[in-house]
C-alpha cells in the first residue's frame, strides 16, 4: 500500500515522490510496479510492464506502442485509445479533457515506477476515472546520477536506441530521457518509426517553494494494417502476401475506396496499396509551484498544455486535426490533528478545456493515403471544472478512515457538418449540420477503512463511485458508421465495493487479495461499424462487474523469486435491449434482450506468473534468468455472445547479467537476452467488439474486421551502459 500523505511530505525537498500526495493517497486499491520488475528485460511498450499488476489487461491498438490499457476491463469495450481511466506522469495529467489517452508517448525505460489505482476513483481524479488511474513516475535525476546509454534490437527489424541523463546539483534535480525506436513489424504494413523525449526538473527556489517543469514530446510515423475477421485471422494471421488488392493471398483484409474520392464506384485495396498509417505528434508542457505555508500546510498550483496533432488514414477515411488542451489545478493539503486524532485534509479546484476542429476525409485509390473529398468536419469544445475534498483520519493507531467527495460540471458543445455527395459524379454535396450542446453535473463520494491488525496484516474496505461523460465525437457517429445524430448519449456511472487484505509475514513474502463488485448505469460501450476504422458508442442502461485480484511476490529461497498477478472478471448486462434492423431495404427492426449476456471484450481470466533466479555471490554474481507465463482466457466479441476470440498461453524466457565496473568513466553494464513466445503460438493480441446483424429473423455477425494477431516467436537482446 502507498504510505500515508503525511509520510509522503515530511522532510522532502525536491522530489518526484511529492506528486504521490495527490495521485495515490491511502485508501485506494493500489499496486506499484517497481523498476526492478522490468529493468532486466526488453520493455518496448507499456504492455511489457503493466501485466505485473492484477486488474490490468492490455490489447494492441492502432500503432506500435498504442496499447489499449484496461483496469478491471474498463477499456476492453472501446475500439481505440484509452478511455475510462485517467493517466498521469509525475502528477501531471496526460489524459486530455475529452477523456482520451494514448500510450504512444510512453517508453517504459523512462520510469522508476508505475502506480496502478484500481476501481471507481472520480472523487479524487474526476471525469472518466470509472476504472481507476495510472501514475507513471519518471526516474529522478539523483538515481541516474550521470548518463546511461542503451540499445536493444531483435526480430522483425526492431531497434531502439535510448539515452537517460540525470543529476541532483544543489537545489536543482533534473532528468532527461530520449529514445528512437523503429522496426518492420511482424504483420504486413506495420513498419514504424517513433521518437520520444521526456524531461522532469525540480528547483527548490526557497525553503518553502518548489518549482517543477515537465516536458514530453512524441513523434509517430507508422504504417497500419487493416483489422481482420476471425476467419481471416485463422487463414493468414500475419497478413503475408497482402500487397495488391487484385491478387492477394487468402485471409487478406481489404478496404473499399471511392474511385473518385467521394461517391460511386469503389475499388477494394489492401492496407499496403492504400498507404494506411498514422502520422501523429503529441506535445505536453507542464509546470507546478508548491508553497509550504508552514510545516503542515502545502499549497500547490499546476498548469498543463497538451497538444495532440493527428493525421490518421486508418481505413476508408482519414482523421485530420489538432487538439490543444489546457488543464489548471490548485489545491491545499493540511496535516495536523482533529480532536487529538492525526489528520490529513485535502481541498482542491480544477478547470480544463479542449477546443478543436477536425476533418474526416475520404481515402481514395492511388497509394500513399491519397485523400479525396471532405466527408465531415467536427468542431468541438469540452470543458470540465469542479472541486474535490478529502479527509484521512487515524481513529486509532490501527484504524484509519478516509472520506472524499468530488463535484464536477462538464459542458460538451459541437457541430458536425456532414457532406452528402449523393449519386452525382459532380462533387456538389448537400451539407447536413448536427449540433450538440450538452451539460452534465456529477458528484462522486467515496469511503474507505484501513485496519492494520499488526505488522503482517492490513485489511482494506472501500466503497466509491465513478463517472464518465461521452466525447463530443461520440455524439456524431451512427451505428452504421456514418455521420449523424447520436447526441442522446448519457454519462456512465458506477458504484463499487472493494474488500481485501495485504499479508506481509516477512521481507520475503508479499500477498494481496481484493474482491470487488461494481454496479454500472448507462455504461458506455463501443463497437466496430461497417465503416473501417469507425466505432459507434451506445449506453447499456444497467450492468454489473465483479471479480477477484490476486498478487504474490515470494522470495522463497536465496536468489529465487516467484511473482504472479491474477485477475478474474465476470461482467454482464442486467438491463439492455438492442434494436437491430434486418438486412435489405426497409428491413424490420428486431429487439433483443441482452440481460444476462456477457459484455464483449472482457476476458474472464488473466494471469502473469514468473519464476526467476539471481546469482547473488561469487564470480557469477549479477547473472540471472527467469521464465514467464502469460495466460489470457477466451472472450466474447459481440453482444449476442455468438463469437469468441480465442484465448492463449505464452511462455517467455530471459537471461540477463548486470555488473558494476571499476573505471574512471563507467559505472555499470547491464545486458539481457529474451525469447518471446517460445513455442511460437499464434494468438489474438487485439479483438474489438463487433456488431450483430439480423437476416430472416436470425441473428448473425457483421463482416467487420476487428482482430490483430500477436507477435510470433521473437528474439530480443539489449545492453545498457551507465557513465559517471
Secondary structure, 3 states (H helix, E strand, C coil): CCCCHHHHHCCCCCCHHHHHHHHCCCCCEEEEEEHHHCCCCCCCCCHHHHCCCCCEEEEECCCCCCEEEEECCCCCCCCCCECCCEEEECCEECCCCCCCECCCCCCHHHEEEEEEEECCCHHHHCCCCCCEEEEEEECCHHHHCEEEEEEEEEHHHEEEEEEEEEEEECCEEEEEEEEEEEECCCCCCCCEEEEEEEEEEEEEEECCEEEEEEEEEEEEEEECCCCECHHHHHHCCCCCCCCCCCCCCCCCCCEEEECCCCCCCEEEECHHHHCCEEEEEEEEEEEEEEEEEECCEEEEEEEEEEEEEEEEECCCEEEEEEEEEEEEEEEEEEEEEECCEEEEEEEEEEEEEEEEEEEEEEECCCCCCCEEEEEEEEEEEEEEEEEEEEEEEECCCCEEEEEEEEEEEEEEEEEEEEEECCCCCCCCCEEEEEEEEEEEEEEEEEEEEEEECCCCEEEEEEEEEEEECCCHHHHHECCCCCECCCCCCCCEEEEEEEEEEEEEEECCEEEEEEEEEEEEEEEEEEEECCCCCCEEEEEEEEEEEEEEEEEEEEEEECCEEEEEEEEEEEEEEEECEEEEECCCCCCCEEEEECCCCECCCCCCEEEEEEEEEECCCCCCCCEEEEEEEEEECCEECCCCCCCEECCEEEEEEEEEEEEECCCCCEEEEEEEEEEECCCCCCCEEEECCCCEEEECCEEEECCCCCEEECCCCEEEEEEEEEEC
